[in-house]
């Protein structure tokens, strides 16, 4: 999957708050950051499990290659999202630690 496909998938994905049925607020999504991280990790875990199931079925000759590739792509995007969140948390922590008190 190339970077333009990933960018297109991100643009077509609704905000997390909308997926959880919450209305956005002027200051942001209205979803606490910890809840966003928790949901992202759960979603990545679910997507990885689905990809594993599809790959296993494909290896057994029962699955469809298109379905397996779609599941793997979704799992990759979910994992990239979690890694991006982790990087933002670490970057924020490092900025806070550099503050002069």
HUGI-V186649 format. One line per field, one symbol per residue. ss: DSSP state (~ for helix, > for strand, _ for the rest). psi: psi as a letter, one per 20 degrees, with the letter a starting at -180 (. if undefined). Layout:
ss = ???
psi = ???
//
This chain:
ss = __~~~~~~~~~~___~~~~_____>__>____~~~~~~~~~~~~~~~~~~~~~~~~~~~_____~~~~~~~~~~~~~~~~~~~~~~~~~~~~~~~~~~___
psi = prhhhgghhhhipqqhhhhjjqpqrhibiipqghhgggggggggggghgggggghghghijirphggghgghgggggghhgghggghgggggghhghiqp.
//
